[in-house]
Amino acid sequence: MAGGGHGGFGEHKIDPAIERWNHMRENVYRTFKFTPKTARQVTLWGALVPALVGLGAWAANGQLDWAGKQRGQSLYASAPGPQQKEVQEE
């Protein structure tokens, strides 16, 4: 039947290692310290990566045109004309 209390077994077993890791993760703000390594990581992921993504978006601005495109058509706004397939005669 439903409910707990079946021989001391709960719905799941508690893993002490996972509980320690969760406690550490939930309380990291209490023990965090800026070191040269963490400062580099914050600079890389907080400034450099978004700047590179923004630079890529700025460079591609206006080059793509998604409106009304069909399969096989180029997404570039100034694409060359359609390519003619050569018919091979045997």
Secondary structure, 3 states (H helix, E strand, C coil): CCCCCECCECCCCCCHHHHHHHHHHHCHHHHCCCCHHHHHHHHHHHHHHHHHHHHHHHHCCCCECCCCCCCCCCCECCCCCCCCCCCCCC
